[in-house]
Amino acid sequence: MISSPCRAADSKPKYCQKCLQEGHWTYECRGKRKYLERETRTTRLNRKMEKMDNSRSSSGASSSSSSSSESGGSSSESGSEGDAETGTSHKHSGD
């Protein structure tokens, strides 16, 4: 006996994509559309970049702190190295 595709669809519950409730289809919906707040791609990328910076600074801080104490280097020199790695600059346009 061959099962028809209609029976397979009938076995699943009706689910509205508009109001996110079961019992009716989207085209039958009379409710208002619910807004699902999701985090933006920019937010996710910023968080990922912060994690990478934190992991670099934590791994770099342990090695740079021991090397700066041995060589007697100032903290401003190590700060400029970090800027070169990230590609950012703190120079003013008037300089």
N, CA, C and O atoms as CSV, one atom per row, in Angstrom:
chain,resi,resn,atom,element,x,y,z
A,1,MET,N,N,0.825,-1.165,0.000
A,1,MET,CA,C,0.000,0.000,0.000
A,1,MET,C,C,0.884,1.248,0.000
A,1,MET,O,O,1.826,1.325,0.789
A,2,ILE,N,N,0.610,2.204,-0.845
A,2,ILE,CA,C,1.403,3.418,-0.969
A,2,ILE,C,C,0.739,4.531,-0.165
A,2,ILE,O,O,-0.459,4.788,-0.284
A,3,SER,N,N,1.562,5.180,0.659
A,3,SER,CA,C,1.006,6.285,1.447
A,3,SER,C,C,1.054,7.567,0.617
A,3,SER,O,O,2.032,7.838,-0.079
A,4,SER,N,N,0.001,8.329,0.703
A,4,SER,CA,C,-0.067,9.560,-0.077
A,4,SER,C,C,0.646,10.688,0.663
A,4,SER,O,O,0.715,10.666,1.892
A,5,PRO,N,N,1.176,11.674,-0.062
A,5,PRO,CA,C,1.855,12.788,0.586
A,5,PRO,C,C,0.915,13.626,1.450
A,5,PRO,O,O,1.363,14.303,2.375
A,6,CYS,N,N,-0.378,13.585,1.157
A,6,CYS,CA,C,-1.338,14.349,1.956
A,6,CYS,C,C,-1.413,13.803,3.371
A,6,CYS,O,O,-1.543,14.569,4.326
A,7,ARG,N,N,-1.332,12.500,3.514
A,7,ARG,CA,C,-1.391,11.898,4.846
A,7,ARG,C,C,-0.157,12.269,5.662
A,7,ARG,O,O,-0.253,12.480,6.871
A,8,ALA,N,N,0.987,12.350,5.016
A,8,ALA,CA,C,2.203,12.714,5.736
A,8,ALA,C,C,2.095,14.138,6.269
A,8,ALA,O,O,2.549,14.423,7.377
A,9,ALA,N,N,1.499,15.028,5.489
A,9,ALA,CA,C,1.332,16.412,5.928
A,9,ALA,C,C,0.299,16.510,7.039
A,9,ALA,O,O,0.423,17.354,7.926
A,10,ASP,N,N,-0.719,15.657,7.000
A,10,ASP,CA,C,-1.759,15.692,8.023
A,10,ASP,C,C,-1.248,15.201,9.380
A,10,ASP,O,O,-1.795,15.577,10.416
A,11,SER,N,N,-0.207,14.368,9.382
A,11,SER,CA,C,0.294,13.829,10.641
A,11,SER,C,C,1.053,14.893,11.443
A,11,SER,O,O,1.165,14.784,12.664
A,12,LYS,N,N,1.570,15.914,10.764
A,12,LYS,CA,C,2.275,16.987,11.467
A,12,LYS,C,C,1.261,17.998,11.986
A,12,LYS,O,O,0.243,18.245,11.339
A,13,PRO,N,N,1.531,18.578,13.138
A,13,PRO,CA,C,0.592,19.596,13.644
A,13,PRO,C,C,0.669,20.862,12.795
A,13,PRO,O,O,1.718,21.198,12.243
A,14,LYS,N,N,-0.455,21.550,12.704
A,14,LYS,CA,C,-0.478,22.824,11.987
A,14,LYS,C,C,0.312,23.829,12.811
A,14,LYS,O,O,0.156,23.906,14.030
A,15,TYR,N,N,1.145,24.584,12.150
A,15,TYR,CA,C,2.009,25.525,12.852
A,15,TYR,C,C,2.042,26.843,12.094
A,15,TYR,O,O,2.421,26.879,10.923
A,16,CYS,N,N,1.652,27.905,12.743
A,16,CYS,CA,C,1.612,29.227,12.123
A,16,CYS,C,C,2.975,29.900,12.263
A,16,CYS,O,O,3.521,29.993,13.363
A,17,GLN,N,N,3.513,30.362,11.151
A,17,GLN,CA,C,4.804,31.041,11.176
A,17,GLN,C,C,4.666,32.511,11.540
A,17,GLN,O,O,5.665,33.183,11.799
A,18,LYS,N,N,3.458,33.007,11.561
A,18,LYS,CA,C,3.218,34.412,11.860
A,18,LYS,C,C,3.092,34.652,13.366
A,18,LYS,O,O,3.797,35.494,13.922
A,19,CYS,N,N,2.201,33.918,14.021
A,19,CYS,CA,C,1.996,34.129,15.462
A,19,CYS,C,C,2.700,33.064,16.303
A,19,CYS,O,O,2.676,33.123,17.533
A,20,LEU,N,N,3.324,32.095,15.639
A,20,LEU,CA,C,4.125,31.055,16.297
A,20,LEU,C,C,3.306,30.138,17.196
A,20,LEU,O,O,3.802,29.669,18.221
A,21,GLN,N,N,2.054,29.880,16.820
A,21,GLN,CA,C,1.208,28.980,17.591
A,21,GLN,C,C,0.763,27.820,16.717
A,21,GLN,O,O,0.721,27.923,15.491
A,22,GLU,N,N,0.431,26.715,17.373
A,22,GLU,CA,C,-0.081,25.550,16.661
A,22,GLU,C,C,-1.589,25.662,16.511
A,22,GLU,O,O,-2.250,26.389,17.253
A,23,GLY,N,N,-2.121,24.934,15.541
A,23,GLY,CA,C,-3.567,24.857,15.395
A,23,GLY,C,C,-4.097,25.476,14.121
A,23,GLY,O,O,-5.236,25.207,13.738
A,24,HIS,N,N,-3.309,26.294,13.457
A,24,HIS,CA,C,-3.749,26.877,12.190
A,24,HIS,C,C,-2.526,27.181,11.332
A,24,HIS,O,O,-1.398,27.232,11.822
A,25,TRP,N,N,-2.773,27.379,10.052
A,25,TRP,CA,C,-1.709,27.706,9.119
A,25,TRP,C,C,-1.516,29.217,9.063
A,25,TRP,O,O,-2.360,29.981,9.530
A,26,THR,N,N,-0.404,29.633,8.491
A,26,THR,CA,C,-0.075,31.053,8.404
A,26,THR,C,C,-1.131,31.838,7.640
A,26,THR,O,O,-1.500,32.939,8.050
A,27,TYR,N,N,-1.621,31.285,6.534
A,27,TYR,CA,C,-2.605,32.016,5.730
A,27,TYR,C,C,-3.958,32.128,6.429
A,27,TYR,O,O,-4.792,32.942,6.034
A,28,GLU,N,N,-4.182,31.314,7.467
A,28,GLU,CA,C,-5.429,31.378,8.230
A,28,GLU,C,C,-5.307,32.273,9.464
A,28,GLU,O,O,-6.292,32.472,10.176
A,29,CYS,N,N,-4.148,32.801,9.721
A,29,CYS,CA,C,-3.882,33.522,10.966
A,29,CYS,C,C,-4.575,34.876,10.995
A,29,CYS,O,O,-4.580,35.622,10.016
A,30,ARG,N,N,-5.159,35.164,12.151
A,30,ARG,CA,C,-5.790,36.468,12.366
A,30,ARG,C,C,-5.075,37.235,13.474
A,30,ARG,O,O,-5.436,38.368,13.792
A,31,GLY,N,N,-4.085,36.621,14.042
A,31,GLY,CA,C,-3.335,37.274,15.114
A,31,GLY,C,C,-2.272,38.209,14.564
A,31,GLY,O,O,-2.001,38.240,13.364
A,32,LYS,N,N,-1.681,38.966,15.468
A,32,LYS,CA,C,-0.614,39.878,15.079
A,32,LYS,C,C,0.698,39.117,15.016
A,32,LYS,O,O,0.901,38.120,15.709
A,33,ARG,N,N,1.578,39.615,14.169
A,33,ARG,CA,C,2.896,39.005,14.031
A,33,ARG,C,C,3.709,39.265,15.290
A,33,ARG,O,O,3.770,40.394,15.779
A,34,LYS,N,N,4.335,38.210,15.813
A,34,LYS,CA,C,5.184,38.351,16.986
A,34,LYS,C,C,6.594,38.679,16.527
A,34,LYS,O,O,7.071,38.169,15.514
A,35,TYR,N,N,7.242,39.529,17.281
A,35,TYR,CA,C,8.611,39.914,16.964
A,35,TYR,C,C,9.560,39.094,17.820
A,35,TYR,O,O,9.514,39.152,19.048
A,36,LEU,N,N,10.412,38.338,17.168
A,36,LEU,CA,C,11.436,37.584,17.871
A,36,LEU,C,C,12.708,38.413,17.867
A,36,LEU,O,O,13.307,38.643,16.816
A,37,GLU,N,N,13.111,38.853,19.029
A,37,GLU,CA,C,14.316,39.666,19.106
A,37,GLU,C,C,15.523,38.747,19.042
A,37,GLU,O,O,15.733,37.893,19.902
A,38,ARG,N,N,16.297,38.948,18.008
A,38,ARG,CA,C,17.512,38.161,17.840
A,38,ARG,C,C,18.695,39.109,17.790
A,38,ARG,O,O,18.560,40.272,17.410
A,39,GLU,N,N,19.833,38.608,18.169
A,39,GLU,CA,C,21.019,39.435,18.156
A,39,GLU,C,C,21.492,39.612,16.715
A,39,GLU,O,O,21.436,38.678,15.916
A,40,THR,N,N,21.954,40.802,16.397
A,40,THR,CA,C,22.358,41.108,15.034
A,40,THR,C,C,23.712,40.491,14.725
A,40,THR,O,O,24.466,40.121,15.625
A,41,ARG,N,N,23.998,40.391,13.461
A,41,ARG,CA,C,25.280,39.849,13.024
A,41,ARG,C,C,26.422,40.742,13.515
A,41,ARG,O,O,27.479,40.246,13.903
A,42,THR,N,N,26.208,42.040,13.496
A,42,THR,CA,C,27.228,42.976,13.961
A,42,THR,C,C,27.548,42.744,15.429
A,42,THR,O,O,28.713,42.770,15.826
A,43,THR,N,N,26.521,42.519,16.232
A,43,THR,CA,C,26.722,42.263,17.657
A,43,THR,C,C,27.524,40.991,17.860
A,43,THR,O,O,28.437,40.945,18.685
A,44,ARG,N,N,27.176,39.949,17.096
A,44,ARG,CA,C,27.914,38.691,17.219
A,44,ARG,C,C,29.368,38.864,16.802
A,44,ARG,O,O,30.264,38.333,17.458
A,45,LEU,N,N,29.617,39.601,15.719
A,45,LEU,CA,C,30.990,39.822,15.265
A,45,LEU,C,C,31.776,40.645,16.282
A,45,LEU,O,O,32.943,40.356,16.547
A,46,ASN,N,N,31.141,41.670,16.852
A,46,ASN,CA,C,31.821,42.478,17.865
A,46,ASN,C,C,32.196,41.643,19.075
A,46,ASN,O,O,33.297,41.787,19.608
A,47,ARG,N,N,31.290,40.765,19.520
A,47,ARG,CA,C,31.579,39.908,20.664
A,47,ARG,C,C,32.734,38.957,20.343
A,47,ARG,O,O,33.596,38.711,21.186
A,48,LYS,N,N,32.744,38.428,19.122
A,48,LYS,CA,C,33.811,37.519,18.713
A,48,LYS,C,C,35.155,38.247,18.694
A,48,LYS,O,O,36.168,37.696,19.123
A,49,MET,N,N,35.161,39.491,18.194
A,49,MET,CA,C,36.392,40.277,18.156
A,49,MET,C,C,36.885,40.589,19.573
A,49,MET,O,O,38.088,40.551,19.832
A,50,GLU,N,N,35.961,40.895,20.488
A,50,GLU,CA,C,36.345,41.157,21.871
A,50,GLU,C,C,36.961,39.918,22.507
A,50,GLU,O,O,37.940,40.019,23.247
A,51,LYS,N,N,36.391,38.746,22.221
A,51,LYS,CA,C,36.948,37.499,22.753
A,51,LYS,C,C,38.362,37.292,22.242
A,51,LYS,O,O,39.261,36.919,22.995
A,52,MET,N,N,38.549,37.543,20.931
A,52,MET,CA,C,39.879,37.368,20.343
A,52,MET,C,C,40.868,38.348,20.967
A,52,MET,O,O,42.002,37.971,21.266
A,53,ASP,N,N,40.456,39.601,21.167
A,53,ASP,CA,C,41.328,40.597,21.784
A,53,ASP,C,C,41.657,40.215,23.217
A,53,ASP,O,O,42.798,40.361,23.655
A,54,ASN,N,N,40.658,39.724,23.952
A,54,ASN,CA,C,40.889,39.316,25.339
A,54,ASN,C,C,41.834,38.131,25.414
A,54,ASN,O,O,42.693,38.079,26.294
A,55,SER,N,N,41.687,37.180,24.503
A,55,SER,CA,C,42.576,36.021,24.526
A,55,SER,C,C,43.990,36.432,24.138
A,55,SER,O,O,44.962,35.909,24.682
A,56,ARG,N,N,44.105,37.368,23.197
A,56,ARG,CA,C,45.431,37.870,22.818
A,56,ARG,C,C,46.060,38.629,23.974
A,56,ARG,O,O,47.236,38.441,24.286
A,57,SER,N,N,45.269,39.489,24.608
A,57,SER,CA,C,45.818,40.302,25.689
A,57,SER,C,C,46.178,39.440,26.897
A,57,SER,O,O,47.166,39.716,27.577
A,58,SER,N,N,45.396,38.408,27.169
A,58,SER,CA,C,45.718,37.551,28.308
A,58,SER,C,C,46.951,36.701,28.018
A,58,SER,O,O,47.783,36.505,28.904
A,59,SER,N,N,47.081,36.196,26.797
A,59,SER,CA,C,48.269,35.413,26.461
A,59,SER,C,C,49.456,36.338,26.239
A,59,SER,O,O,50.586,35.985,26.575
A,60,GLY,N,N,49.218,37.504,25.682
A,60,GLY,CA,C,50.282,38.473,25.448
A,60,GLY,C,C,50.704,39.170,26.720
A,60,GLY,O,O,51.863,39.564,26.847
A,61,ALA,N,N,49.792,39.333,27.670
A,61,ALA,CA,C,50.102,40.028,28.917
A,61,ALA,C,C,51.086,39.221,29.751
A,61,ALA,O,O,51.977,39.795,30.377
A,62,SER,N,N,50.941,37.911,29.771
A,62,SER,CA,C,51.849,37.098,30.571
A,62,SER,C,C,53.246,37.103,29.972
A,62,SER,O,O,54.231,37.141,30.709
A,63,SER,N,N,53.350,37.066,28.645
A,63,SER,CA,C,54.668,37.068,28.027
A,63,SER,C,C,55.260,38.471,27.999
A,63,SER,O,O,56.465,38.625,28.193
A,64,SER,N,N,54.437,39.509,27.762
A,64,SER,CA,C,54.960,40.872,27.694
A,64,SER,C,C,55.306,41.401,29.079
A,64,SER,O,O,56.221,42.213,29.212
A,65,SER,N,N,54.594,40.959,30.113
A,65,SER,CA,C,54.895,41.444,31.455
A,65,SER,C,C,56.246,40.918,31.915
A,65,SER,O,O,56.991,41.637,32.581
A,66,SER,N,N,56.573,39.691,31.577
A,66,SER,CA,C,57.863,39.154,31.974
A,66,SER,C,C,58.977,39.783,31.148
A,66,SER,O,O,60.058,40.041,31.678
A,67,SER,N,N,58.741,40.035,29.864
A,67,SER,CA,C,59.774,40.626,29.030
A,67,SER,C,C,59.969,42.096,29.349
A,67,SER,O,O,61.097,42.585,29.294
A,68,SER,N,N,58.893,42.824,29.686
A,68,SER,CA,C,59.028,44.243,30.002
A,68,SER,C,C,59.721,44.434,31.345
A,68,SER,O,O,60.441,45.416,31.528
A,69,SER,N,N,59.520,43.519,32.286
A,69,SER,CA,C,60.182,43.652,33.579
A,69,SER,C,C,61.671,43.341,33.449
A,69,SER,O,O,62.486,43.919,34.169
A,70,GLU,N,N,62.030,42.450,32.554
A,70,GLU,CA,C,63.430,42.120,32.349
A,70,GLU,C,C,64.148,43.226,31.586
A,70,GLU,O,O,65.270,43.596,31.934
A,71,SER,N,N,63.503,43.756,30.545
A,71,SER,CA,C,64.156,44.754,29.712
A,71,SER,C,C,63.974,46.164,30.249
A,71,SER,O,O,64.693,47.077,29.842
A,72,GLY,N,N,63.022,46.355,31.159
A,72,GLY,CA,C,62.785,47.671,31.723
A,72,GLY,C,C,62.040,48.585,30.774
A,72,GLY,O,O,62.143,49.806,30.895
A,73,GLY,N,N,61.288,48.027,29.826
A,73,GLY,CA,C,60.540,48.817,28.849
A,73,GLY,C,C,59.340,49.480,29.487
A,73,GLY,O,O,58.823,49.009,30.500
A,74,SER,N,N,58.894,50.581,28.889
A,74,SER,CA,C,57.739,51.287,29.434
A,74,SER,C,C,56.457,50.683,28.897
A,74,SER,O,O,56.464,49.977,27.889
A,75,SER,N,N,55.352,50.967,29.581
A,75,SER,CA,C,54.069,50.416,29.171
A,75,SER,C,C,53.587,51.055,27.882
A,75,SER,O,O,52.815,50.432,27.154
A,76,SER,N,N,54.013,52.285,27.566
A,76,SER,CA,C,53.570,52.938,26.336
A,76,SER,C,C,54.133,52.220,25.115
A,76,SER,O,O,53.490,52.188,24.065
A,77,GLU,N,N,55.323,51.648,25.241
A,77,GLU,CA,C,55.887,50.909,24.110
A,77,GLU,C,C,55.093,49.639,23.852
A,77,GLU,O,O,54.811,49.310,22.699
A,78,SER,N,N,54.727,48.919,24.912
A,78,SER,CA,C,53.962,47.691,24.717
A,78,SER,C,C,52.569,48.006,24.205
A,78,SER,O,O,51.992,47.201,23.475
A,79,GLY,N,N,52.006,49.165,24.569
A,79,GLY,CA,C,50.694,49.562,24.082
A,79,GLY,C,C,50.713,49.830,22.592
A,79,GLY,O,O,49.743,49.523,21.899
A,80,SER,N,N,51.808,50.403,22.076
A,80,SER,CA,C,51.873,50.685,20.643
A,80,SER,C,C,52.010,49.402,19.847
A,80,SER,O,O,51.551,49.329,18.707
A,81,GLU,N,N,52.639,48.386,20.433
A,81,GLU,CA,C,52.729,47.102,19.741
A,81,GLU,C,C,51.355,46.480,19.581
A,81,GLU,O,O,51.049,45.919,18.529
A,82,GLY,N,N,50.520,46.572,20.616
A,82,GLY,CA,C,49.171,46.024,20.552
A,82,GLY,C,C,48.344,46.708,19.482
A,82,GLY,O,O,47.538,46.057,18.817
A,83,ASP,N,N,48.530,48.023,19.299
A,83,ASP,CA,C,47.797,48.743,18.271
A,83,ASP,C,C,48.224,48.293,16.885
A,83,ASP,O,O,47.398,48.211,15.976
A,84,ALA,N,N,49.513,48.000,16.715
A,84,ALA,CA,C,49.996,47.568,15.411
A,84,ALA,C,C,49.409,46.210,15.049
A,84,ALA,O,O,49.146,45.938,13.877
A,85,GLU,N,N,49.203,45.354,16.055
A,85,GLU,CA,C,48.633,44.035,15.781
A,85,GLU,C,C,47.189,44.136,15.332
A,85,GLU,O,O,46.771,43.431,14.413
A,86,THR,N,N,46.429,44.999,15.966
A,86,THR,CA,C,45.011,45.107,15.632
A,86,THR,C,C,44.775,46.007,14.444
A,86,THR,O,O,43.691,45.987,13.863
A,87,GLY,N,N,45.775,46.805,14.065
A,87,GLY,CA,C,45.619,47.675,12.915
A,87,GLY,C,C,44.931,48.977,13.251
A,87,GLY,O,O,44.501,49.699,12.352
A,88,THR,N,N,44.817,49.295,14.537
A,88,THR,CA,C,44.172,50.545,14.924
A,88,THR,C,C,45.229,51.549,15.319
A,88,THR,O,O,46.338,51.178,15.703
A,89,SER,N,N,44.888,52.811,15.225
A,89,SER,CA,C,45.825,53.861,15.572
A,89,SER,C,C,45.144,54.852,16.492
A,89,SER,O,O,43.967,55.165,16.313
A,90,HIS,N,N,45.877,55.347,17.477
A,90,HIS,CA,C,45.329,56.318,18.405
A,90,HIS,C,C,45.910,57.701,18.137
A,90,HIS,O,O,45.807,58.582,18.990
A,91,LYS,N,N,46.513,57.909,16.979
A,91,LYS,CA,C,47.103,59.201,16.657
A,91,LYS,C,C,46.014,60.183,16.282
A,91,LYS,O,O,44.998,59.814,15.693
A,92,HIS,N,N,46.238,61.432,16.627
A,92,HIS,CA,C,45.295,62.487,16.281
A,92,HIS,C,C,45.578,62.967,14.867
A,92,HIS,O,O,46.708,62.875,14.389
A,93,SER,N,N,44.560,63.476,14.204
A,93,SER,CA,C,44.732,63.937,12.831
A,93,SER,C,C,45.603,65.185,12.764
A,93,SER,O,O,46.171,65.469,11.710
A,94,GLY,N,N,45.726,65.942,13.857
A,94,GLY,CA,C,46.537,67.152,13.877
A,94,GLY,C,C,48.018,66.874,14.028
A,94,GLY,O,O,48.819,67.778,13.791
A,95,ASP,N,N,48.430,65.668,14.412
A,95,ASP,CA,C,49.840,65.336,14.638
A,95,ASP,C,C,50.580,65.093,13.363
A,95,ASP,O,O,51.776,64.804,13.389
